[in-house]
Amino acid sequence: MTATARTVLVTEPEYRKAEAVFREARDVRCEPAPSEESALTARVDDLGVRAVIVGVACYRGPLYEALGKRGDGLIARFGVGHDNIDKPLARQHGVVVANTPGALDQSVAEHTLWLMGCLARRIARLDARVRAGEFAGQAGIELGGKTLCVLGLGSIGRRVAAMACFGFGMEVVACGRRATAERIAECGIARYTDCAEDALRQCDVLSVHLRSDASTRHFIDASKLRWLKPGALLINTARGAVLDEAALFDALAGGRLAGAALDVFEREPYQPAHPDKDLRTLDSALLTPHAGSNTHEANARMARAAIDNARHFLAGQLERMTRVEP
């Protein structure tokens, strides 16, 4: 196989997160490339490559045609979510889509718990006070004994449930699909339901772990936020589109919710859903820049998994890939 045929382009932010892994890859040659679609497409055309590894930037146009010019192509996600990839367009041009399930579960689950703790003990506010020269505390809450609703019982949701139950002593109510009795028991889940209203009305803390698709867009809307207890906390480390950010602003600004922590947003970098509803203006909102999976350990795992997908694709071993079905 020629050097060009072995070349895989990796979008710059992802390449820098695990540069050593990409540099030392066997059987393929990984090169950094721009993440913006037109610039990435130009590199694909210039080098004639068939495979790219990408992050969370959206790809909606010419990249698919460029990758499919030689009969087939690959877009490998450095991560799990793939709502930034146009699957019908990929299928139209013969482009395979793959991701790295499992590689970031621990990091995102830990980030979820850190956000939960920061809200419970008002860490951001206390830090800001000390930096401003004040030394005045503010009472928080203990998580032990509180009821946590885990909405979405995939691998990350299950890990959060186990950490919250066995680590903090929280009572966990879970709402999701395809949950077996064995999975429920091993996560320490006290109650399981497929009724979102039932779960949300019980919880002191809501942690959202839904996938993003047409059925979950703005799933957490104004009506569901009203199901939560007054003073509840909300954490979203899943996907921004599952939450109506304008409705969340109203719930926080009106004092119905005590706090919300978001690592994901409907528009990234964050832009307010409405100019008058900017979450950054509320000290009850804790915001991080889609950093849940950004640990050295998870980045290395995602890089290795993405490289494996590229290697199998270039070798014609599609059955060995972790493919995303269109």
TORKOL-384521 format. One record per residue: x negated, y, z negated of N, C-alpha, C in turn; residue in one letter. Coordinates in steps of 0.1 Angstrom, whole numbers, padded with zeros to 4 digits, always signed. Each point is the difference from the previous one (the first is absolute). Layout:
REM residues N
XYZXYZXYZA/...
END
This chain:
REM residues 326
-0008-0012+0000+0008+0012+0000-0009+0012+0000M/+0003+0010+0009-0008+0012+0001+0001+0009-0012T/-0009+0009-0002+0001+0010-0011+0013+0007+0000A/+0004+0005+0012+0012+0008+0001+0012-0009-0004T/+0000-0013+0005+0011-0008-0003+0001-0003-0015A/-0011+0001-0007+0000-0003-0015+0003+0013-0008R/+0000+0011+0007+0002+0013-0007+0014+0002-0006T/+0001+0004-0012+0013+0003-0006-0002+0015-0006V/+0010+0008+0004+0000+0014-0005+0007+0000-0013L/-0006+0007-0010+0006+0002-0013+0002+0015-0003V/+0012+0004-0003+0003+0014-0002-0009+0005-0011T/-0005+0012+0001-0010+0006-0008+0003-0001-0015E/+0011+0004-0005+0003-0001-0015-0002-0014-0005P/+0005-0010+0008+0000-0014-0005-0015-0005+0001E/-0007+0004+0010-0014-0004+0002-0008+0004-0012Y/+0002+0013-0005-0008+0005-0011+0004-0006-0013R/+0012-0005-0001+0004-0007-0013-0007-0013-0002K/-0005-0006+0010-0007-0013-0001-0011-0002+0010A/-0008+0011+0001-0010+0001+0011-0010-0012-0001E/-0004-0004-0011-0009-0012-0001+0006-0012+0006A/+0012-0003-0003+0007-0012+0005+0001+0001+0015V/+0004+0011+0005+0001+0002+0015-0013-0002+0007F/-0011+0006-0006-0013+0000+0006-0005-0014+0001R/+0003-0008-0010-0006-0014-0001+0009-0011+0005E/+0011+0004+0007+0009-0010+0006-0007-0009+0010A/+0004-0013-0001-0005-0010+0009+0009-0001+0012R/-0006-0003+0011+0007-0004+0013+0007+0012+0006D/+0002+0011-0007+0006+0012+0006-0009+0012-0003V/+0001+0010+0008-0007+0013-0003+0010+0011-0003R/+0000+0004-0012+0010+0011-0004-0006+0013+0001C/+0007+0009+0007-0004+0014+0002+0010+0010-0005E/-0004+0010-0006+0010+0010-0005+0006+0008+0012P/+0012+0004-0002+0007+0007+0011+0010+0010-0006A/+0004+0010+0007+0010+0010-0005+0013-0007-0003P/+0008+0005-0010+0013-0007-0003+0011+0007+0008S/-0002+0012+0004+0011+0007+0008+0002-0008+0013E/+0012-0002+0004+0003-0009+0011-0006+0003+0013E/+0001+0013+0005-0006+0003+0013-0015-0002+0000S/-0007+0004-0011-0014-0002+0000-0004-0015-0001A/+0008-0008-0008-0003-0014-0001+0003-0007+0013L/+0010+0004+0007+0003-0006+0013-0011+0003+0010T/-0005+0012+0000-0011+0003+0009-0012-0009-0003A/-0003-0003-0012-0012-0009-0004+0003-0014+0005R/+0013-0004-0001+0004-0013+0005-0003-0001+0015V/+0005+0010+0007-0002+0000+0015-0015+0001+0003D/-0007+0008-0006-0015+0002+0003-0007-0013-0002D/+0002-0007-0011-0007-0012-0003+0006-0013+0005L/+0013+0001+0004+0006-0012+0005+0003-0010-0011G/+0002+0004-0012+0002-0010-0011+0014-0004+0000V/+0002-0012-0007+0013-0006-0001+0006+0000-0014R/-0008+0004-0010+0004-0001-0014-0003+0013-0008A/+0009+0004-0008-0002+0012-0009+0005-0004-0014V/-0007+0005-0010+0004-0001-0014+0004+0014-0004I/+0012+0002-0005+0006+0013-0003+0005+0001-0014V/+0002+0013-0005+0006+0002-0013+0014+0004+0001G/+0004+0011-0007+0014+0003-0001+0005+0011+0010V/-0009+0005+0008+0004+0009+0010+0010-0006+0010A/+0009+0008+0005+0011-0005+0009-0005-0001+0014C/+0004-0011+0007-0004-0002+0014+0013-0003+0007Y/+0004+0009+0009+0013+0000+0007-0001+0001+0015R/-0012+0001+0006-0001+0002+0014-0010-0008+0008G/-0011+0007+0005-0008-0006+0010-0010-0011-0005P/-0002-0001-0012-0009-0010-0005+0004-0014+0004L/+0012-0003+0001+0005-0014+0003-0003-0003+0014Y/+0002+0009+0009-0003-0002+0014-0015-0002+0002E/-0008+0008-0006-0014-0001+0001-0005-0014-0005A/+0005-0004-0011-0005-0013-0005+0005-0012+0008L/+0012+0002+0006+0006-0011+0008-0005-0001+0014G/-0009+0009+0005-0004+0000+0014-0006-0013+0005K/-0007-0007-0009-0007-0012+0003+0008-0013-0003R/+0013+0002-0001+0009-0011-0002+0005-0002-0014G/-0008+0004-0010+0004-0001-0014-0009+0009-0008D/+0005+0003-0012-0008+0009-0009+0004-0003-0015G/-0007+0007-0009+0003-0002-0014-0001+0013-0007L/+0010+0002-0009+0000+0011-0010+0000-0007-0013I/-0011+0001-0007-0001-0007-0013+0001+0011-0011A/+0010-0002-0009+0002+0010-0011-0010-0003-0011R/-0007+0011-0004-0008+0000-0012+0010+0002-0012F/+0007-0010-0004+0011+0002-0009+0011-0009+0003G/+0011+0002-0007+0012-0009+0002+0011+0006+0007V/+0004+0012-0004+0012+0007+0007-0003+0003+0015G/+0010-0002+0008-0002+0002+0014+0011+0008+0007H/+0006+0009-0008+0011+0008+0006-0006+0011+0008D/-0014+0002+0000-0006+0010+0008-0003-0006+0014N/+0002-0013+0002-0002-0006+0013+0013-0002+0007I/+0001+0003+0013+0012-0002+0008+0000-0014+0005D/+0007-0009-0007-0001-0015+0004+0007-0002+0013K/+0011+0006+0004+0006-0003+0013-0010+0005+0011P/-0007+0011-0002-0009+0005+0010-0012-0009+0001L/-0004-0005-0011-0011-0010+0000+0004-0012+0008A/+0011-0006-0003+0005-0011+0007+0001+0002+0015R/+0005+0012+0004+0001+0004+0014-0013-0001+0007Q/-0011+0004-0007-0013+0000+0007-0009-0012-0004H/+0006-0010-0006-0008-0012-0003-0010+0002-0012G/+0003+0009-0009-0009+0003-0011+0004-0007-0012V/-0009-0008-0006+0003-0007-0012-0002+0010-0012V/+0008-0001-0010-0001+0008-0012-0003-0010-0012V/-0010+0004-0008-0004-0008-0012-0002+0009-0012A/+0001-0006-0012-0002+0008-0012-0008-0009-0010N/-0002+0005-0012-0008-0006-0010+0008-0003-0013T/+0010-0008+0000+0008-0002-0012-0008-0006-0011P/+0003+0004-0012-0007-0005-0012-0013+0007-0004G/-0006+0007+0010-0013+0006-0003+0001+0012-0010A/+0011+0007+0000+0001+0012-0008+0009-0002-0012L/+0006-0012-0002+0010-0001-0010-0004+0004-0014D/-0012-0004-0004-0005+0003-0014-0002+0015-0001Q/-0006+0007+0009-0003+0014+0000+0013+0008-0001S/+0010-0003+0008+0013+0007+0000+0007-0002-0013V/+0000-0012-0004+0007-0004-0013-0006+0008-0011A/-0013+0000-0001-0007+0008-0011+0003+0015+0001E/+0000+0005+0012+0003+0014+0002+0014+0004-0005H/+0009-0010+0003+0014+0002-0004+0001+0001-0016T/-0007-0009-0006+0000+0001-0015-0007+0012-0005L/-0011+0005+0006-0007+0012-0004+0010+0012+0001W/+0007+0001+0011+0010+0011+0002+0011-0001-0010L/+0004-0012-0003+0011-0002-0010-0005+0005-0014M/-0012-0003-0003-0006+0004-0013-0002+0015-0001G/-0005+0006+0012-0002+0014+0000+0013+0008-0002C/+0011-0005+0006+0013+0006-0002+0005-0001-0015L/-0002-0012-0005+0005-0003-0014-0007+0009-0010A/-0013+0002+0002-0008+0008-0010-0003+0014+0005R/+0006+0004+0011-0001+0014+0005-0015+0004+0002R/-0008-0009+0005-0014+0001+0002-0004+0013+0008I/+0007+0002+0011-0003+0011+0009+0002+0013-0007A/+0011+0001-0007+0003+0013-0007-0010+0002-0011R/-0003-0010-0008-0010+0002-0011-0013+0004+0005L/-0005-0007+0011-0013+0004+0006+0000+0014+0004D/+0011+0005+0007+0001+0014+0005+0000+0010-0012A/+0006-0004-0011+0000+0009-0012-0014+0001-0006R/-0007-0011-0001-0014+0001-0005-0009+0008+0009V/+0001-0002+0013-0008+0008+0009+0004+0015+0000R/+0012+0003-0004+0004+0014-0001-0003+0006-0013A/-0007-0007-0009-0004+0005-0013+0010-0002-0011G/+0010-0008+0003+0010-0003-0011-0004-0014-0006E/+0004-0002-0012-0002-0013-0007+0013-0004-0007F/+0011+0000+0008+0013-0003-0006+0005-0013+0006A/+0003-0009-0008+0005-0013+0005+0015+0001+0004G/+0005-0011+0006+0014-0001+0003+0003-0015-0001Q/+0011-0003-0007+0003-0014-0002+0004-0008+0013A/-0005-0012+0001+0004-0008+0011+0008-0012-0005G/+0000-0011+0008+0008-0012-0004-0009-0012+0001I/+0003-0010-0008-0006-0013+0001+0007-0008+0011E/-0008-0008+0008+0006-0008+0010+0005-0014-0006L/-0007-0004-0011+0004-0012-0006+0015+0000-0004G/+0007-0010+0003+0015-0001-0003+0009+0007+0010G/-0006+0008+0009+0009+0007+0010+0003-0010+0011K/+0011+0003+0007+0005-0008+0011-0006+0005+0013T/-0007-0008+0007-0005+0003+0013+0008-0007+0011L/+0004+0008+0010+0006-0006+0012-0010-0001+0011C/-0003-0011+0005-0008-0002+0012+0009-0002+0011V/+0000+0009+0009+0009+0000+0012-0008-0005+0012L/+0002-0012+0004-0008-0006+0011-0010-0010-0006G/+0002-0013+0002-0007-0010-0007-0010-0007+0009L/-0007+0008+0008-0011-0006+0008-0012-0002-0009G/-0012-0003+0006-0012-0003-0008-0004+0011-0010S/+0001+0012+0005-0004+0012-0009+0010+0001-0011I/+0013+0000+0003+0010+0001-0010-0001-0010-0011G/-0003-0013+0005-0001-0010-0010-0012+0002-0009R/-0011+0005+0005-0012+0003-0008+0003+0011-0010R/+0007+0011+0005+0003+0010-0009+0009-0005-0012V/+0010-0008+0004+0009-0006-0011-0009-0008-0010A/-0009-0008+0004-0008-0008-0009-0009+0009-0009A/-0006+0011+0006-0008+0009-0007+0008+0007-0011M/+0012+0005+0004+0008+0007-0009+0005-0008-0011A/+0004-0013+0003+0006-0009-0010-0011-0004-0010C/-0011-0007+0006-0010-0006-0009-0010+0010-0005F/-0001+0012+0007-0010+0010-0005+0006+0010-0009G/+0011+0006+0004+0007+0010-0009+0011-0005-0008F/+0005-0012+0002+0011-0005-0007+0013+0007+0004G/+0001+0003+0013+0013+0006+0005+0010-0012+0003M/+0012+0004+0000+0011-0009+0005+0002+0002+0014E/-0002-0010+0009+0000+0002+0014+0013-0005+0006V/+0007+0009+0007+0011-0004+0009-0004+0002+0014V/+0002-0011+0008-0005+0001+0014+0012-0001+0009A/-0001+0007+0012+0010+0000+0010-0007-0002+0013C/+0003-0011+0007-0006-0003+0013+0006-0012+0007G/-0006-0004+0010+0005-0012+0008-0010-0011-0001R/+0006-0012+0002-0008-0012+0001-0009-0003-0012R/+0005+0003-0012-0007-0002-0012+0003-0014-0006A/-0010-0009-0001+0002-0013-0006+0000+0001-0015T/+0006-0010-0006-0001-0001-0015-0014-0001-0005A/-0009-0007+0007-0014-0001-0004-0007+0014+0001E/+0003+0007+0011-0007+0013+0001+0005+0010-0011R/+0013-0001-0003+0006+0009-0010-0007-0003-0014I/-0001-0013-0003-0006-0004-0013-0014+0004-0001A/-0008-0002+0010-0015+0002-0001-0003+0015-0001E/+0009+0009+0004-0002+0014-0001+0005+0006-0013C/+0007-0008-0008+0005+0005-0013+0013+0008+0002G/+0007-0002+0011+0012+0008+0003+0011-0006-0009I/+0006+0009-0008+0011-0003-0009+0013-0002+0007A/+0003+0008+0010+0012-0001+0007-0002+0003+0015R/+0007-0007+0008-0001+0001+0014+0014+0003+0006Y/+0001+0009+0010+0013+0003+0006-0003+0004+0014T/+0010-0003+0009-0001+0006+0013+0009+0012+0002D/+0005+0005-0011+0008+0013+0000-0008+0011-0005C/-0003+0010+0009-0009+0011-0004+0007+0009-0011A/+0013+0002+0001+0007+0008-0010-0002-0006-0014E/+0002-0013-0001-0001-0007-0013-0014+0002-0005D/-0011-0001+0008-0013+0001-0004-0004+0014-0004A/+0004+0010+0008-0004+0014-0003+0007+0005-0012L/+0012-0004-0003+0007+0005-0011-0006-0005-0013R/-0007-0010+0000-0006-0006-0012-0014+0006-0004Q/-0007+0006+0010-0014+0003-0002-0003+0013-0006C/-0011+0000-0007-0007+0013-0005-0010+0004+0010D/-0006-0009+0007-0010+0003+0010+0003-0008+0013V/+0000+0007+0011+0002-0007+0013-0013+0000+0008L/-0004-0011+0005-0012-0001+0008+0005-0006+0014S/-0003+0008+0010+0006-0004+0014-0011-0007+0008V/+0004-0012+0005-0009-0008+0008+0007-0006+0012H/+0008+0009+0007+0007-0004+0011-0008+0001+0013L/+0002-0008+0010-0006+0002+0013+0007+0011+0007R/-0006+0006+0010+0006+0010+0007+0005-0005+0014S/+0014+0001+0002+0006-0003+0012+0013+0008+0001D/+0008-0003+0010+0012+0008+0002+0010-0002-0011A/+0000-0012-0006+0009-0003-0011-0004+0007-0013S/-0012+0004-0002-0004+0005-0013-0003+0015+0001T/+0002+0007+0011-0003+0014+0001+0009+0008-0009R/-0006+0008-0009+0007+0007-0010+0009-0009-0009H/-0005-0012-0002+0008-0009-0008+0002+0006-0014F/-0010+0006-0006+0001+0007-0012+0005+0014+0003I/+0013+0002+0000+0005+0013+0003+0007+0007-0012D/+0007+0010+0002+0006+0008-0011+0009-0009-0008A/+0008-0008+0006+0010-0009-0007-0008-0010-0009S/-0010-0006+0005-0007-0010-0008-0008+0007-0011K/-0005+0012+0003-0007+0007-0011+0009+0003-0012L/+0013+0002+0003+0010+0002-0010+0002-0013-0008R/-0003-0011+0005+0002-0013-0007-0010-0001-0012W/-0012+0007+0002-0010-0001-0010+0004+0007-0013L/-0005-0005-0011+0003+0006-0013-0006+0014+0000K/+0007+0010-0007-0006+0013-0002-0014-0002-0007P/-0010+0007+0005-0013-0001-0006-0009-0011+0006G/+0005-0008+0010-0007-0011+0005-0012+0005+0008A/-0010-0009+0002-0012+0003+0008+0001-0008+0013L/-0006+0005+0011+0000-0007+0013-0014+0000+0006L/-0004-0011+0005-0013-0001+0007+0002-0006+0013I/-0006+0006+0011+0001-0006+0013-0014-0002+0006N/-0005-0012+0001-0013-0003+0007+0003-0009+0012T/+0012+0000+0005+0003-0008+0011-0001+0007+0013A/+0010+0007+0005+0000+0008+0012+0009+0012-0002R/-0005+0011+0005+0007+0013-0003+0014+0000+0006G/+0003-0007+0011+0013+0001+0006+0011-0006-0008A/-0003-0009-0010+0011-0006-0007+0006+0009-0010V/-0006+0012-0002+0005+0009-0011+0004+0014+0007L/+0012+0004-0004+0004+0014+0004-0007+0010-0009D/-0010+0006+0005-0008+0009-0008+0008+0013-0004E/+0009+0005+0008+0008+0011-0003+0009-0003-0012A/+0006-0012+0000+0008-0004-0011-0008-0002-0012A/-0012-0005+0001-0009-0002-0012-0003+0014-0006L/-0003+0009+0009-0003+0014-0005+0012+0005-0009F/+0012-0002+0005+0012+0005-0007+0001-0007-0014D/-0003-0013+0000+0002-0008-0012-0011+0005-0010A/-0012+0003+0004-0011+0005-0009+0003+0014-0004L/+0003+0009+0010+0002+0014-0004+0012+0002-0009A/+0010-0009+0002+0012+0002-0009-0002-0007-0013G/-0011-0007-0003-0003-0006-0012+0006-0013-0003G/+0006-0006+0011+0007-0013-0002-0011-0011-0002R/-0011+0001+0008-0011-0009-0001-0011+0007-0008L/-0007-0008-0008-0011+0006-0008-0013+0002+0008A/-0001-0009+0010-0013+0001+0008+0001-0010+0012G/-0008+0003+0010-0002-0009+0011-0014+0001+0005A/-0006-0011+0004-0013-0001+0005+0000-0007+0014A/-0005+0007+0010+0000-0005+0013-0014-0001+0006L/-0003-0011+0006-0013-0001+0007+0002+0000+0015D/+0013-0001+0004+0003-0001+0015+0011+0011+0002V/+0001+0005+0013+0009+0010+0003+0005-0002+0014F/+0012+0006+0003+0006-0002+0013-0009+0006+0011E/-0006+0011-0003-0009+0006+0009-0014+0002-0007R/-0010-0006+0006-0013+0000-0005-0010+0006+0010E/-0009+0010-0005+0000+0006-0013+0013+0006-0004P/+0003+0001-0013+0013+0003-0006+0004+0014+0006Y/+0013+0000+0004+0007+0012+0004+0013-0001-0007Q/+0005+0011-0006+0013-0001-0007+0011-0003+0010P/+0010-0008-0005+0012-0003+0008+0007+0013+0004A/+0000+0010-0009+0006+0013+0002-0009+0010-0006H/-0001+0012+0006-0009+0010-0006+0002+0004-0014P/+0013-0001-0004+0004+0003-0014-0001-0011-0010D/-0004-0012+0005-0001-0012-0008-0013-0007+0001K/-0010+0008-0004-0014-0004+0000-0003-0007-0013D/-0003-0013+0000-0003-0007-0012-0012+0005-0007L/-0009+0006+0007-0012+0005-0006+0002+0012-0010R/+0012+0005+0001+0003+0011-0010+0006-0005-0013T/+0002-0013-0001+0006-0005-0013-0011-0007-0008L/-0001+0004-0013-0010-0007-0008+0005-0014-0005D/+0012-0003+0004+0005-0014-0003-0003-0009+0011S/-0006+0004+0011-0003-0008+0011-0015-0002+0000A/-0005-0013+0001-0014-0003+0001-0002-0006+0014L/-0010+0006+0007-0001-0004+0014-0015-0004+0003L/-0001-0011+0007-0014-0005+0004+0001-0003+0015T/-0012+0002+0007+0000+0000+0015-0001-0014+0006P/+0010-0008-0001+0001-0013+0005-0013-0008-0003H/-0004+0000-0013-0013-0005-0004+0002-0013-0007A/+0011-0006-0001+0003-0012-0007-0010-0012+0003G/-0003-0001+0013-0008-0012+0004-0015+0004+0001S/-0003+0013-0003-0013+0005+0003-0010-0003-0012N/-0004-0012-0001-0010-0004-0010-0011-0007+0009T/-0012+0000-0006-0011-0006+0007+0003-0015+0003H/+0006-0006-0010+0003-0015+0001+0010-0002+0011E/+0011+0007+0000+0011-0002+0010-0005+0004+0014A/-0008+0011+0001-0005+0004+0013-0008-0011+0006N/-0009-0006-0008-0008-0011+0005+0008-0012+0005A/+0011-0003-0008+0008-0012+0003+0008+0003+0013R/+0005+0013+0001+0008+0003+0012-0009+0000+0013M/-0013+0005-0002-0009+0001+0011-0003-0015+0005A/-0003-0009-0009-0003-0013+0003+0012-0007+0007R/+0012+0002-0005+0012-0006+0006+0003+0006+0014A/-0002+0013+0002+0002+0006+0013-0010-0005+0010A/-0013-0001-0004-0010-0005+0008+0003-0015+0004I/+0005-0008-0009+0004-0013+0003+0011-0001+0011D/+0010+0009-0002+0010+0001+0010-0005+0003+0014N/-0010+0010+0000-0006+0004+0013-0008-0012+0006A/-0008-0006-0009-0008-0012+0005+0009-0011+0006R/+0010-0003-0007+0009-0011+0005+0007+0004+0013H/+0004+0013+0000+0006+0004+0013-0009-0001+0012F/-0012+0005-0002-0010+0000+0011-0004-0014+0004L/+0001-0009-0010-0003-0014+0003+0012-0008+0005A/+0011+0007+0002+0012-0007+0005+0007-0009-0011G/-0003+0002-0012+0005-0008-0011+0012+0007-0007Q/+0010+0004+0007+0011+0008-0005+0007-0007-0012L/+0000-0013+0000+0007-0008-0011-0007+0002-0014E/-0013+0005+0001-0007+0002-0013+0001+0015-0005R/+0008+0008+0007+0001+0014-0004+0012+0002-0009M/-0001+0011-0008+0012+0004-0008+0008+0010+0008T/+0008-0006+0009+0007+0009+0010+0013+0006-0006R/+0003+0012+0005+0013+0006-0003+0009-0003+0011V/+0011-0006-0003+0010-0004+0010+0008+0013+0005E/+0002+0001+0013+0007+0012+0005+0014+0001-0005P/
END
